[in-house]
Amino acid sequence: MIQGIERIPEYRLLINGEWIQTDCKAGVFNKASGDIIGECYVAGEKEITLAVDAAQHAFKTQKLDPYRRFEILKRASELLLERQEDFALTISQEVGKTLKDSRREVVSAAQTLLVSGEEAKTFQGELVPVKGSQGNANRFAYTLRVPVGVVCAITPFNVPLNLSCHKIGPALAAGNTVVYKPASATPITGAKLCQVFIDAGLPNGFLNLLMGPGSVVGSTLAKDERIAFYSFTGSGDVGKELKNAVGFRRISLELGSNASNIIHHDVDIAFVADVCTKSAFANAGQLCILSQRMYVHEAVYQQFCDQAVAVAQTLNVGDPLDPGTDIGPMISASAAIRAARLVREAEADGATVLIGGRRKGPWLQPTILADVHADMKVVCLEMFAPIFTITPYKAIGEAIAMANNSSYGLQAGVFTNSMDVANRCIAELEVGGVIINDAATFRADCMPYGGVKDSGFGKEGPRYAMVEMTEEKIIIMKI
């Protein structure tokens, strides 16, 4: 190192327990300052093949009993908490997420691994009552859940630690091995997570890390037929390409949404406006279950608009490492430029900007739009930005119809004190999850999580993901 010049940290690939260098490196940048914070080695076809080799060999030659899987996952959970500040700082720099939100993500990720470990101890099949069918009184039957083999985990930039744990934790808990590709914008978090698993005692080959662009790494992994299961979170276009590429093999896709909240007239509007506004602007709006569309009963529409603007005015936009910051930068200036352009398009088409709409670099001011219609891009596309729209409705059926008028269907929030309204929304909303009296953004790490329509298919949540990542085998014993 030249005196006075700090060396840029390097992050290598992990293949069969060894940290590997390649001939190519890519820079990783602080999303707020633009400064380089590290360089990662980029995988080529050779390294991709070696990673799958290692995962397949480990699966075929080493078996971890359920309690050992629990011990490793529990220890990994503990190590995440011990290293919380380092992980939080890394996430804030790589994503632009506020430090307080990054700390919460580390806690959630630790919980995800702990729940995965607990599930490893109890996850099994079930008895099948074949004795109850004619002529089978002398037979006994049960099922086993058996691991599929090599799992490919491809994760997004917006929640780089916890969403990785939601794939790796259940895969290991179920007895599989993993080839892991984090988002190109956030590979350092992925490398540090792999080190946690090494330090927790995970044997070589059970977790292999590949970094690099999805156009190369993801495409090559999709062609490798030794991979039995793909778990992907990301854009719809990429998810659909991956599904077509993997063919008959199994895949779980979480592809985003433009989630809606329905706000009925019988609730505390000041409280609900606070919940909805803050949930819509969390992580600079870069969440799959972002509360993007608000459908508000006409009797309380203006009150909700006024309260939402008042809440937005209290939110501080700035440096994500500043403890007082509520909204940090978006993942890139280009992402903020796209969002600001769509706001201007909506405004030109008749929408009213109640607050925000201004951009500076990768920062977009929290933006609320009224007087929108269903075919505006700010309504029908996934914005993935700190933007939401407010639309009035007269009757609950109208609100449900507007919420369902989307190609997406991940989650929806419903605020009401009426069981009739709640039950109708539960029955009629075309989504994977209905959240009553909280925003669509709610997620508990143990719950089944996944959508319908263009939001994808398959479930996350440790136990539910383990079902996806295992095969059911029936055992019949004649006695």
C-alpha positions as CSV (number, residue, x, y, z in Angstrom):
1,M,0.0,0.0,0.0
2,I,1.3,3.4,-0.9
3,Q,1.7,5.6,2.2
4,G,-1.3,7.9,2.6
5,I,-3.5,5.9,0.2
6,E,-6.0,3.6,1.6
7,R,-6.3,0.2,-0.2
8,I,-9.7,-0.6,-1.6
9,P,-11.1,-3.8,0.0
10,E,-11.4,-6.8,-2.3
11,Y,-14.0,-9.5,-2.1
12,R,-13.5,-12.9,-3.7
13,L,-15.8,-15.6,-4.9
14,L,-16.4,-18.5,-2.5
15,I,-16.1,-22.0,-4.1
16,N,-15.8,-25.2,-2.1
17,G,-14.7,-23.3,1.0
18,E,-12.0,-21.3,-0.8
19,W,-12.0,-17.6,-1.6
20,I,-11.2,-17.4,-5.3
21,Q,-9.7,-14.6,-7.4
22,T,-10.5,-14.2,-11.1
23,D,-9.1,-12.0,-13.9
24,C,-11.9,-9.5,-13.7
25,K,-13.0,-7.1,-10.9
26,A,-15.9,-4.7,-10.6
27,G,-16.3,-1.7,-8.4
28,V,-18.9,-1.4,-5.7
29,F,-20.0,2.2,-4.9
30,N,-21.5,4.1,-2.0
31,K,-24.9,5.0,-3.3
32,A,-25.0,8.4,-1.5
33,S,-21.5,9.7,-2.2
34,G,-20.5,7.7,-5.3
35,D,-17.2,6.8,-3.7
36,I,-15.9,3.3,-4.4
37,I,-16.1,1.1,-1.3
38,G,-14.8,-2.2,-2.6
39,E,-14.0,-4.3,-5.6
40,C,-15.5,-7.8,-6.2
41,Y,-14.1,-10.5,-8.4
42,V,-16.4,-11.4,-11.2
43,A,-17.2,-15.0,-12.0
44,G,-16.8,-16.4,-15.5
45,E,-18.0,-19.6,-17.0
46,K,-15.1,-21.6,-15.4
47,E,-15.9,-20.4,-11.8
48,I,-19.7,-20.9,-12.3
49,T,-19.1,-24.5,-13.3
50,L,-16.7,-25.0,-10.4
51,A,-19.3,-23.6,-7.9
52,V,-22.0,-26.0,-9.1
53,D,-19.5,-28.8,-9.1
54,A,-18.8,-28.1,-5.4
55,A,-22.4,-27.8,-4.5
56,Q,-23.3,-31.0,-6.2
57,H,-20.3,-32.9,-4.7
58,A,-21.2,-31.7,-1.2
59,F,-24.8,-32.7,-1.6
60,K,-23.9,-36.2,-2.8
61,T,-21.0,-36.9,-0.4
62,Q,-21.9,-35.1,2.9
63,K,-25.0,-35.2,5.0
64,L,-25.8,-32.9,7.8
65,D,-28.3,-34.3,10.2
66,P,-31.2,-32.0,11.2
67,Y,-29.8,-31.0,14.5
68,R,-26.4,-30.1,13.0
69,R,-28.2,-27.9,10.5
70,F,-30.0,-26.2,13.4
71,E,-26.7,-25.6,15.3
72,I,-25.1,-24.0,12.2
73,L,-28.0,-21.8,11.4
74,K,-28.4,-20.8,15.1
75,R,-24.7,-19.9,15.3
76,A,-25.0,-17.9,12.0
77,S,-27.9,-16.0,13.5
78,E,-25.8,-15.2,16.6
79,L,-22.9,-14.0,14.5
80,L,-25.1,-11.7,12.5
81,L,-26.2,-10.0,15.7
82,E,-22.6,-9.8,16.9
83,R,-21.6,-8.1,13.7
84,Q,-24.7,-6.0,13.4
85,E,-23.0,-2.6,13.1
86,D,-20.6,-3.8,10.4
87,F,-23.4,-5.3,8.4
88,A,-25.6,-2.2,8.9
89,L,-22.9,0.1,7.7
90,T,-22.3,-2.1,4.6
91,I,-26.0,-2.2,3.8
92,S,-26.4,1.6,4.2
93,Q,-23.4,2.2,1.9
94,E,-24.3,-0.4,-0.7
95,V,-28.1,0.3,-0.9
96,G,-28.5,3.8,0.4
97,K,-30.8,2.5,3.1
98,T,-30.9,4.6,6.3
99,L,-28.6,3.2,9.1
100,K,-31.6,2.7,11.4
101,D,-33.4,0.6,8.7
102,S,-30.2,-1.3,8.0
103,R,-29.9,-2.2,11.7
104,R,-33.4,-3.5,11.6
105,E,-32.7,-5.6,8.6
106,V,-29.8,-7.3,10.3
107,V,-32.1,-8.2,13.2
108,S,-34.7,-9.6,10.8
109,A,-32.0,-11.6,9.0
110,A,-30.9,-13.1,12.2
111,Q,-34.5,-14.0,13.0
112,T,-34.9,-15.6,9.6
113,L,-31.8,-17.8,10.1
114,L,-32.9,-18.8,13.7
115,V,-36.4,-19.7,12.5
116,S,-34.9,-21.7,9.6
117,G,-32.7,-23.6,12.2
118,E,-35.7,-24.3,14.4
119,E,-37.6,-25.7,11.4
120,A,-34.7,-27.9,10.5
121,K,-35.3,-29.9,13.7
122,T,-39.0,-30.5,13.1
123,F,-39.5,-30.5,9.4
124,Q,-40.8,-33.8,8.2
125,G,-43.6,-35.6,6.4
126,E,-46.9,-36.9,7.6
127,L,-48.9,-40.1,8.2
128,V,-51.2,-41.1,5.3
129,P,-54.3,-43.0,6.4
130,V,-54.2,-45.8,3.8
131,K,-55.7,-48.2,6.3
132,G,-59.0,-46.4,5.7
133,S,-59.2,-47.5,2.1
134,Q,-60.7,-50.9,1.2
135,G,-58.3,-53.8,1.2
136,N,-55.4,-51.9,2.9
137,A,-55.9,-52.8,6.5
138,N,-52.4,-54.4,6.6
139,R,-50.6,-51.4,5.2
140,F,-48.9,-48.4,6.9
141,A,-48.0,-45.2,5.0
142,Y,-46.2,-42.0,5.6
143,T,-44.4,-39.3,3.6
144,L,-40.9,-37.9,3.8
145,R,-39.7,-34.5,2.7
146,V,-36.4,-35.0,0.9
147,P,-34.0,-32.2,-0.3
148,V,-34.0,-31.5,-4.0
149,G,-30.2,-31.1,-4.2
150,V,-28.5,-27.9,-5.5
151,V,-30.4,-24.7,-5.0
152,C,-29.6,-21.5,-6.9
153,A,-30.4,-18.4,-4.9
154,I,-30.5,-15.1,-6.8
155,T,-31.2,-12.1,-4.7
156,P,-32.0,-8.4,-5.2
157,F,-30.3,-5.2,-4.1
158,N,-33.1,-3.6,-1.9
159,V,-33.0,-6.0,1.0
160,P,-29.6,-7.7,0.4
161,L,-29.1,-9.5,3.7
162,N,-32.5,-10.6,4.8
163,L,-33.8,-11.7,1.4
164,S,-30.5,-13.7,1.0
165,C,-31.2,-15.4,4.4
166,H,-34.7,-16.1,3.2
167,K,-33.3,-18.3,0.5
168,I,-30.1,-19.7,2.0
169,G,-31.5,-20.4,5.4
170,P,-34.4,-22.6,4.3
171,A,-32.3,-24.3,1.6
172,L,-29.7,-25.4,4.2
173,A,-32.3,-26.3,6.8
174,A,-34.0,-28.6,4.3
175,G,-30.7,-30.4,3.6
176,N,-29.8,-28.8,0.2
177,T,-26.6,-27.1,-0.9
178,V,-26.5,-23.6,-2.4
179,V,-25.0,-21.6,-5.2
180,Y,-25.6,-18.0,-4.3
181,K,-25.6,-14.9,-6.6
182,P,-26.2,-11.6,-4.9
183,A,-27.2,-8.4,-6.9
184,S,-24.3,-6.7,-8.7
185,A,-25.0,-3.5,-6.8
186,T,-24.7,-5.2,-3.3
187,P,-22.2,-8.0,-3.4
188,I,-20.2,-7.0,-0.3
189,T,-23.2,-7.9,2.0
190,G,-23.3,-11.3,0.3
191,A,-19.6,-11.9,0.8
192,K,-19.8,-11.0,4.5
193,L,-22.8,-13.3,4.9
194,C,-20.9,-16.2,3.4
195,Q,-18.1,-15.6,5.9
196,V,-20.7,-15.8,8.7
197,F,-21.7,-19.3,7.5
198,I,-18.0,-20.4,7.4
199,D,-17.5,-19.1,10.9
200,A,-20.6,-20.9,12.0
201,G,-19.2,-24.2,10.9
202,L,-20.9,-24.8,7.6
203,P,-18.8,-27.5,5.7
204,N,-17.1,-26.7,2.4
205,G,-19.2,-26.8,-0.7
206,F,-22.6,-26.2,1.0
207,L,-22.6,-22.5,0.2
208,N,-20.8,-21.1,-2.9
209,L,-20.7,-17.4,-3.8
210,L,-20.7,-16.1,-7.4
211,M,-20.5,-12.4,-8.1
212,G,-21.0,-10.7,-11.4
213,P,-23.7,-9.5,-13.8
214,G,-26.9,-11.4,-14.1
215,S,-26.5,-11.5,-17.9
216,V,-23.5,-13.7,-17.5
217,V,-23.8,-15.4,-14.1
218,G,-27.5,-15.8,-14.0
219,S,-27.8,-16.9,-17.6
220,T,-25.1,-19.5,-17.2
221,L,-26.6,-20.9,-14.0
222,A,-30.0,-21.2,-15.7
223,K,-28.5,-23.6,-18.3
224,D,-26.8,-25.9,-15.7
225,E,-29.2,-28.8,-15.4
226,R,-27.5,-30.0,-12.2
227,I,-29.3,-27.2,-10.4
228,A,-32.6,-28.6,-9.1
229,F,-34.3,-25.5,-7.8
230,Y,-34.1,-21.7,-8.5
231,S,-35.2,-19.1,-6.0
232,F,-35.3,-15.7,-7.6
233,T,-36.3,-12.2,-6.4
234,G,-36.1,-9.4,-8.9
235,S,-37.7,-7.8,-11.9
236,G,-40.5,-9.4,-13.8
237,D,-38.7,-9.3,-17.1
238,V,-35.7,-11.1,-15.7
239,G,-37.8,-13.6,-13.8
240,K,-39.8,-14.6,-16.8
241,E,-36.6,-15.1,-18.8
242,L,-35.2,-17.3,-16.0
243,K,-38.4,-19.3,-15.9
244,N,-38.3,-20.0,-19.6
245,A,-34.6,-20.9,-19.4
246,V,-34.8,-23.4,-16.6
247,G,-37.6,-25.4,-18.3
248,F,-38.9,-28.4,-16.4
249,R,-36.9,-27.7,-13.3
250,R,-38.5,-26.1,-10.3
251,I,-38.4,-22.4,-9.6
252,S,-39.9,-19.8,-7.1
253,L,-40.3,-16.2,-8.4
254,E,-41.0,-13.1,-6.4
255,L,-41.3,-10.4,-9.0
256,G,-42.7,-7.3,-7.3
257,S,-45.9,-5.4,-7.2
258,N,-47.7,-2.0,-7.0
259,A,-49.4,-2.8,-3.8
260,S,-52.7,-1.1,-2.8
261,N,-54.1,0.1,0.5
262,I,-57.9,0.5,0.9
263,I,-58.8,3.1,3.6
264,H,-62.5,3.0,4.6
265,H,-64.3,5.9,6.3
266,D,-64.6,4.2,9.7
267,V,-60.9,4.5,10.9
268,D,-58.7,7.1,12.6
269,I,-57.5,8.9,9.4
270,A,-54.6,10.7,11.1
271,F,-53.2,7.4,12.4
272,V,-53.8,5.5,9.1
273,A,-52.3,8.3,7.0
274,D,-49.1,8.2,9.2
275,V,-48.8,4.4,8.7
276,C,-49.5,4.5,5.0
277,T,-47.2,7.4,4.2
278,K,-44.2,6.0,6.1
279,S,-44.7,2.6,4.7
280,A,-44.8,4.0,1.2
281,F,-41.5,5.8,1.6
282,A,-39.6,3.1,3.5
283,N,-36.2,2.3,1.8
284,A,-36.8,5.2,-0.6
285,G,-39.8,3.3,-1.9
286,Q,-37.7,0.4,-3.1
287,L,-39.7,-2.5,-1.7
288,C,-41.8,-5.1,-3.5
289,I,-44.7,-4.5,-1.1
290,L,-44.4,-0.8,-1.3
291,S,-47.8,0.9,-0.6
292,Q,-48.0,2.5,-4.0
293,R,-51.8,2.9,-4.5
294,M,-54.1,4.4,-1.8
295,Y,-57.8,4.0,-2.4
296,V,-59.6,6.2,0.1
297,H,-63.3,6.5,0.8
298,E,-64.6,9.9,-0.5
299,A,-65.9,10.9,2.9
300,V,-62.4,11.1,4.3
301,Y,-60.5,11.6,1.0
302,Q,-59.4,15.2,1.5
303,Q,-58.6,14.6,5.2
304,F,-56.4,11.7,4.2
305,C,-54.6,13.8,1.5
306,D,-53.9,16.6,3.9
307,Q,-52.7,14.3,6.7
308,A,-50.4,12.3,4.2
309,V,-48.8,15.5,3.0
310,A,-48.3,16.7,6.6
311,V,-46.5,13.4,7.5
312,A,-44.4,13.6,4.3
313,Q,-43.3,17.1,5.3
314,T,-41.8,15.7,8.6
315,L,-39.6,13.1,6.8
316,N,-35.9,14.0,6.4
317,V,-34.2,13.2,3.1
318,G,-30.4,13.0,3.1
319,D,-27.3,11.0,4.1
320,P,-28.3,7.5,5.1
321,L,-25.6,7.4,7.7
322,D,-27.1,10.4,9.5
323,P,-29.2,9.1,12.4
324,G,-31.8,11.8,11.6
325,T,-32.4,10.7,8.0
326,D,-35.7,9.0,7.1
327,I,-35.2,8.6,3.4
328,G,-31.9,8.0,1.7
329,P,-30.9,7.9,-2.0
330,M,-32.3,5.4,-4.5
331,I,-30.0,2.7,-5.8
332,S,-28.8,5.0,-8.7
333,A,-29.3,8.3,-10.3
334,S,-30.8,6.6,-13.3
335,A,-33.5,5.0,-11.2
336,A,-34.4,8.4,-9.7
337,I,-34.4,10.0,-13.2
338,R,-36.9,7.3,-14.4
339,A,-39.2,7.9,-11.4
340,A,-39.1,11.7,-11.7
341,R,-39.8,11.4,-15.5
342,L,-42.9,9.3,-14.8
343,V,-44.1,11.9,-12.2
344,R,-43.8,14.6,-14.9
345,E,-45.6,12.4,-17.4
346,A,-48.5,11.9,-14.9
347,E,-48.6,15.6,-14.1
348,A,-48.8,16.5,-17.8
349,D,-51.7,14.0,-18.1
350,G,-53.7,15.7,-15.4
351,A,-52.3,14.4,-12.1
352,T,-51.8,16.8,-9.2
353,V,-48.5,16.7,-7.3
354,L,-49.5,17.2,-3.7
355,I,-45.8,17.2,-2.5
356,G,-42.4,16.2,-3.9
357,G,-41.5,15.3,-7.4
358,R,-38.1,16.9,-7.3
359,R,-34.9,15.0,-7.9
360,K,-31.3,15.7,-7.0
361,G,-28.8,13.0,-8.1
362,P,-30.1,9.6,-6.7
363,W,-32.4,11.4,-4.3
364,L,-36.1,11.8,-5.1
365,Q,-38.2,13.9,-2.8
366,P,-41.1,11.9,-1.2
367,T,-43.9,12.3,-3.7
368,I,-47.7,12.1,-3.4
369,L,-50.0,12.3,-6.4
370,A,-53.8,12.9,-6.7
371,D,-56.2,13.1,-9.6
372,V,-54.6,10.0,-11.2
373,H,-56.3,7.4,-13.4
374,A,-55.7,3.7,-13.8
375,D,-53.7,3.8,-17.0
376,M,-51.1,6.2,-15.8
377,K,-47.7,4.6,-15.4
378,V,-47.4,5.9,-11.9
379,V,-50.4,3.7,-11.1
380,C,-50.1,0.6,-13.2
381,L,-46.3,0.1,-13.2
382,E,-44.1,-0.9,-10.3
383,M,-42.5,2.5,-9.4
384,F,-39.9,1.2,-6.9
385,A,-39.5,4.8,-5.8
386,P,-40.8,7.1,-3.0
387,I,-44.1,7.8,-4.8
388,F,-47.7,6.9,-4.1
389,T,-51.0,7.9,-5.5
390,I,-54.4,8.6,-3.8
391,T,-57.7,7.8,-5.4
392,P,-61.2,8.3,-3.9
393,Y,-64.0,5.6,-4.0
394,K,-67.7,5.6,-3.1
395,A,-68.4,2.0,-2.3
396,I,-66.1,-0.8,-1.1
397,G,-66.8,-2.8,-4.3
398,E,-65.4,0.0,-6.3
399,A,-62.2,0.1,-4.2
400,I,-61.7,-3.7,-4.6
401,A,-62.2,-3.5,-8.3
402,M,-59.6,-0.7,-8.6
403,A,-57.1,-2.6,-6.4
404,N,-57.6,-5.7,-8.6
405,N,-57.1,-3.7,-11.8
406,S,-53.4,-4.6,-11.9
407,S,-51.2,-7.1,-13.5
408,Y,-49.6,-7.6,-10.0
409,G,-51.0,-9.3,-6.9
410,L,-48.5,-9.5,-4.0
411,Q,-50.2,-8.0,-1.0
412,A,-52.8,-5.4,-0.1
413,G,-53.6,-3.5,3.1
414,V,-57.2,-2.8,4.3
415,F,-58.1,-0.3,7.0
416,T,-61.5,-0.7,8.4
417,N,-63.4,-1.4,11.7
418,S,-66.1,-3.3,9.8
419,M,-65.9,-7.1,9.7
420,D,-68.2,-7.1,6.7
421,V,-65.8,-4.9,4.8
422,A,-62.8,-6.8,6.0
423,N,-64.3,-10.2,5.0
424,R,-65.3,-9.0,1.6
425,C,-61.8,-7.7,0.9
426,I,-60.3,-11.0,2.1
427,A,-62.6,-12.9,-0.2
428,E,-62.3,-10.7,-3.3
429,L,-58.8,-9.1,-3.4
430,E,-56.6,-10.9,-5.9
431,V,-53.4,-11.0,-4.0
432,G,-51.2,-13.4,-2.1
433,G,-51.7,-11.6,1.3
434,V,-54.4,-9.4,2.7
435,I,-53.2,-7.3,5.7
436,I,-56.1,-6.0,7.8
437,N,-55.6,-2.7,9.6
438,D,-51.9,-2.4,8.6
439,A,-50.2,-1.4,5.4
440,A,-49.5,-3.8,2.5
441,T,-45.8,-3.4,3.4
442,F,-46.2,-5.6,6.5
443,R,-44.1,-8.8,6.5
444,A,-43.2,-11.2,9.3
445,D,-40.2,-13.4,8.5
446,C,-42.0,-16.6,9.6
447,M,-45.1,-16.1,7.4
448,P,-45.8,-17.5,3.9
449,Y,-45.0,-14.7,1.5
450,G,-45.6,-14.7,-2.2
451,G,-48.0,-13.4,-4.9
452,V,-50.2,-14.2,-7.8
453,K,-50.4,-12.9,-11.4
454,D,-47.2,-11.1,-12.5
455,S,-46.0,-10.9,-8.9
456,G,-44.8,-14.5,-9.4
457,F,-45.4,-17.8,-7.6
458,G,-44.0,-19.9,-4.8
459,K,-43.6,-19.0,-1.2
460,E,-40.9,-17.6,1.1
461,G,-40.9,-17.8,4.9
462,P,-38.6,-20.6,6.2
463,R,-41.1,-23.5,6.6
464,Y,-43.0,-22.6,3.4
465,A,-39.8,-22.2,1.4
466,M,-38.6,-25.6,2.7
467,V,-41.7,-27.2,1.2
468,E,-40.8,-25.6,-2.1
469,M,-37.2,-26.9,-1.8
470,T,-38.0,-30.5,-1.0
471,E,-39.7,-33.4,-2.7
472,E,-42.5,-35.4,-1.1
473,K,-41.8,-39.2,-1.0
474,I,-44.5,-41.7,-0.1
475,I,-43.5,-44.8,1.9
476,I,-45.8,-47.8,2.0
477,M,-45.2,-50.6,4.4
478,K,-47.1,-53.9,4.2
479,I,-47.3,-55.4,7.8
